[in-house]
């Protein structure tokens, strides 16, 4: 990965189609609709779809991005890249029913932060909205963004949770995400909808994510809690690519797939690495616990191979971004949280 200096270069990198994406787009037919496209990943995923279709000479196939779109600039940027935008409150059943049909649906909507103060909204967003969407798109392939937090904490020295592990997580947010999976699975089984549950665990770009969180604390001299001693991460561009490729792997009954990096990243080691790169001494609090949220992503590696961006490249690029004074989203991952209260 080349050095990234600007947001424009970063978004271009995050939306660059891989060879696997181009192959998947040629193998499946129809238009695409991305629901919840106004979040951290949605704009670059939609752009990757558009760029990929254009590269394989299928510009007539439509990519539609759907969101409440609190940012007008996001709408304008998507439209400038040839993506159709629709403002829609997915909590409005009639509005969901009025959305255009598409053979391929990527569902990215959900609620996480604020759950502790407003659990009822989180449950509505994460279980009622899926029911509306599954009702509407009974003839589509659906890739459903989920989370690795649907698993419980696992031994820190073990292999990590794989897709067959029981879904007995901590906290209302994680349990509402199990609810989201169950609702989509119910409708899939009822209507024969080809579905894949995309259990993504800590995608990062330079403006947010575990690496950004740790680098920011090192740079500002803030303490880093190492109680959650390790994590898995994956470059957002690779997560986008895997989500698109998963449209070729949807099934009924649905299957689940862990999507993250294979390396187990020690938070203490990561902070020390950023300390070396940023010329700051990291400050630590806490002690590594015997359990952590860790995931076994070997099945996704078997399907798609290793990600295109390595852990070392991500770390180097993140440190460079911070040294440049690059913008951050101000949305911490809260990977340190162990009780599920977000």
N, C-alpha and C positions, 0 to 999 in steps of 0.2 A: 504494500500500500504506500503510495507516494505521500509526502508531507502535505498536510491540509492546513491552509492558511485562512480560509474564509468560510462563512456559512454557505455561500453558493457552491464552493468546491465540496464541502461536506455533504450537502444534500445531493449533489451529483454523484458522489461516491456511494451514498446509501441507496440510491435508486438505480445503480448500474446493473442491468440484467446479467446474470451468470449464464454459462452454457446450459446448465441444468434448467434454468427458467425458460430459455428459448426452446429447449426440447419439450418441456411440459406444455408450453403454449401451442406448439404445433400438434401435440397429441390430443388436446381437448378442444371442443368446439364451443361457440357461443360467446356472448358478452359477459362482462364482469361488473359486479356491484360490491363496493366496499362499504360496509355499515359501521359507523363509528369512526369515520375516516379523518376526523378533525383532531385526533390525539397526537401523541408523540411519534407513533410509527406510521399512522395512516397515510399522511401525505406522500412520504417516500415510497411506501408500498404501492400506492396508486400510480405514482410516476414510473415505478419499475414495470408495472403491468403495461402502461402506455408505451414506454420505450421498447419493451420487449416485442409487443405486437407490431410496432412500426418497423423494428429491425427484421422481422420475419415476413414483412410485406403484407400484413393483415390490418392495415390502418382502419378498415371499415368496421372492425369489431370495437364495440363501445366499452369504455371504462367509466363507471359512474361512482362518484364519491358522495356518501350520504352522512350528514352530521347536523347537529344544531349549529355548528360553525360560529363560535363566539368571536373568531378572528376573521374580519373581512379580508385581510391580506392573504390568509390561507386560501380562501375561495378564489381570489384573483390569481394567485400563483398556480393553483391547480388548473384553472381554466386556461391560463397562458400555456400550459403544457398539454393542452388538448383533452383534458378530463372534464366530463360533465359533472356539475355539482348540483346537489339537491339539499336544501335546508329541510330537516325533518326531525321532529321530536319522536324518537322511537318508543316513548311511553304512550304515544297517541296511536291507538290501534287502527283507527280509520286512516291515519296518515301512512302507516306502514302498509296497509292494504292497497293504498294508492301508488306505491312505489312501482317503477317499471320492472318487468320480468327480466331475469338474467339467468343464464345456464349455470353461472359460477358465482357463488356468494362467499365473501370473506367477512366474517362477523368479528368485529374488534371492540364493540361497545361494552362498557362495564363500569362499575363503581368500586373504588378501593378506599381511597383516603377520605376521611370523614365518617367512616363506618362506626367508630366508637361512639360518636355523638349522634348519628342518625342511622341506626341499623335498619330501620324500616325502608329507607330510600335505597340502601344497598341491596336489600333483598328484592325490592321491586325491580331495580335496574338489572340485577343479575339472574332473576328467574322469570319475571313477568314479561320483560322485553324479549327474551328468547322464545317464549311461547308465541308472541305476536309474530316474530320473524319466521319461526318454523311453520306456523300456520300459513303465512304468505308464500313461502318459497318451497312448497312441497315437491316441485319438479326440478329443483336445482341441486347441484353439488354444493355442500357447505363445509367450509373449514372454520371451525369455532375456536377463537382464541380463548385459552384457559390459562392456568397458572400451575407452576410446580408446588404452590402452597396448598394444593388439594391433598397432598400427602402429609403425614405427621413428621415431626422431627425424627431423624434417623441417626444411628451411631456415626460419629464423625470419622471413625476409622474403618467404616464399612464401605460397601460398593455404591451407596446412594440408592434412592428409591427408584425402582423401575416401574413400568406401566402396569404391572400386575400387583403392585403393593396396595394394601387396603386404603381407602380414602377416609381417614379418621383424623382430620386436621384440627388445629386449635383456632378458636376465634370465629366471630360471625362472618367476617369477610371470606375466609377460606371455605367455610361451610356453605355460604351462598354461592361460591364458585362450583362446589360440588353440585349444588342445586341447579346451576346453569347447565352443567353437563348432563344431569339427569333429565331435565326438561327437554333439551335437544335430543337426547337419546330416545325419550318417550315418543316424540313426534316422528323421529326418524323411523323407529320400528313400526309406528302406526301407519305411516304413509310411504314407507320404502325410500326415504330420503338418504342418499349417499352422503355420509358425514364423517369428518375427522375432528377429534378433540385435540387441539394444538396446545400442549402444555408447555408454554414458554417460560423459561426461568432466567430472568435478568438479561434482557437485551440491553445493549449500551450503544450510545453514540458519544460524541465528545462533550455534549451539553447536559447529559444526565446519565444515571446508571451507577452501579457499584464503583466502578473505577473513578468516575467523576466525583462521587461522594468522598471517597478516600483521598483522592488527590486534593480536593478542595480543603479538607480538614488539615492535611499536611501543610499546604500552602499558607493557611491562615493560623497555624499553630493551635488548632483545636484538638481536644483529645479524641482518640479513636477507640471505640469500644470493641474489644476482640472477643467478647463472650460468644458471639456467633463467629466461630473461629475460621470458617471457610465458606466459599460460595462458588457457584459456576456462572460463567458469563459467556455471551455470544454477541458478536458485532451485529448491529441492527440490520445492516445490509444483508448479512447472511441469514438472519431470522426472516427478513422479508422474502428472500429467495426460497427458503424452505417452506414458508407458508404458501407461496404460489405453487411450488412443486407438489405440495400436499393435495392440491385439487385432483391430481392424477391418482391419489391413493385413498380417496374417500370410499367408504364401504357402508353397507347396511347389513347387519347391525354396525353401529359406529365403532371405530377403533380410536385409541388414544396414542399420542406420540409425544415423548419428552424431547424438547428442543432446547439445547444449550450447548456450551462447550464441554468437552470431555475432561478437561483439566480441573482438578480441585484447587482453587486459588486460596491460599492462606491469606487472611486479612492482615495479619502481622507482617508477613513477608511482603505483601503488596504495599503496605504503608512504608516499609523500609526501602523498597525499590523506588517509590515516589520521592522519599526523602533524599535518596542519592541523586535522582534526576533533577529535583527542584532545589537542591542544596538547603534542605530544611530537616531538622531532627524531628521525627514523629513522636507524638505523645500518646501513650497507651493507657487505657483504663480497663479494668476487668481481667478475667482469665478465661482462656478457651474452655468452653463447655464440652462435655463428652458427646453432645448431640448437636445436630445442625440441620438446616434445610439443604440437602444435597441430592442430586439427581443423576441417574444413570441414563445417558443419552446415546447409548451404543446402538439402539435400533435406528435412530435417525442417521447416525454415521453409516450404518449398513446401507440405508436407502440412498443417501445423498453424498457420502464421502465427508472428508473434513471440511470445515468452513474455509472460505477463501482468505480471511483475515485472521492471523494468529494472535494469541494472547500477547506475545511480545510486541507485535505491531500495535495492538490496541493500547498497551501501556505507554509506549513511546509517543504515540500520537496524542494521547490524553495529556501527558506531561508537557508536550510542545504547545498544545492548545492553552493550557493554563499559563505557561510562560509568556505566550502572546497576549494574554488577557482576553481570550476568547469568551464569548457569551455563554452563559449556562441558563437552564430553564428554571432553576430554583425549585425543583420538584424532587427532593431526596427520595431515594428508593426505600429507606427505612429497613434495609436488610438486617439491621441489628435486632429488630423486634422479634421476640421469641414467644410472646403470649397471644399473637394474632390480633392485637388491638391496634388498628390503624386510624 
